[in-house]
Amino acid sequence: MRGRYKAWAPSLLKEHPEYVFQGEKDPFLDEAKELEIGAGKGSFAVQMAKKGHVLLALERDISCAGLFLKKLLLEEESLPLRIFPVDFDDALPILGKKKFTKIYLNFSDPWPKKKHEKRRLFYPPRFSQIGNLLDRGGEIYIKTDNDDLYSYALKCVEPSGFFMKKRQDIYENVEQMDAMSEYEANFRKEGKNIHRLILGKEN
């Protein structure tokens, strides 16, 4: 669920280009090894960067991106992380032929209505596009609390060119090389079940 629009967010993002991805000519594109699509307020990305992951984080909601940046500015040292405040469909042509070793899809918007199916990240044509950004031997990590979206994602694995490496219908304990987003922390407090998939690519 998105919060209220933060009118200060666009200005803050412009004031701190050191943490905001500047497009295909940004040197960080060569440095980034991992990609998060739908970063929210940044808790997952910040925690992963602290563990040494060099990560590009997409977040289409400008207010969330602003809150994410505020979180980064509170850190005592620079982290190997950039915010890219755009929708995935708009980011795709900018990322070009870039390949990532890991891609994270944490608690993606379920778009529950059938008429909105094409907006889902797991819609096979879009899911295949995400797969095109994955390096050979790379992995896609999916987490969701939404049972219907989880079932939908399972049906989209093979049509989108992936294979199942690990399926956790109940993901109880957060693994050492994983981290929790704000959504996951809240859902766990509420006692909601978390699902996780780890996928590889068929080439």
C-alpha angles and dihedrals in degrees: 000000000000122000129222121302113271107216091196095056100086092050093047091052090051091050094057110048089157088077100031120083109240101202139262094333093053109114089221089074089072092045099048114100100173137041132207117196111202102017098178112191092345106250094129094046094046093050092048092048089053087057090056102265113144101219142180111204122202118203119166096190106087093203092054089046089053092051088047090054092049088055091052093049090058091059116105094223138030115270129210092250140107132191117226106194099201140097117266093246090056093044095052099078090044093052088051113169095349114140125208128199093216134021122193126205106183119183095333120197105277096210087203100191116093091228088061095051093112090061094062118105088226094055099125099242091049093040088054089052089054088051090054087065092056119100121230108280091016127134139224117215119203127187128176141154092205111102095198093049090048091053090047092050091051090055091050098052100089098033088055094053101257135120128213116256098167134002120193111179087180112032100192109164121040107236122235095253093047132075138199126250121214089260094053093048091051094045092051091051088053090052095246120157116249121211124201135188130186113199136187129201126252097238 
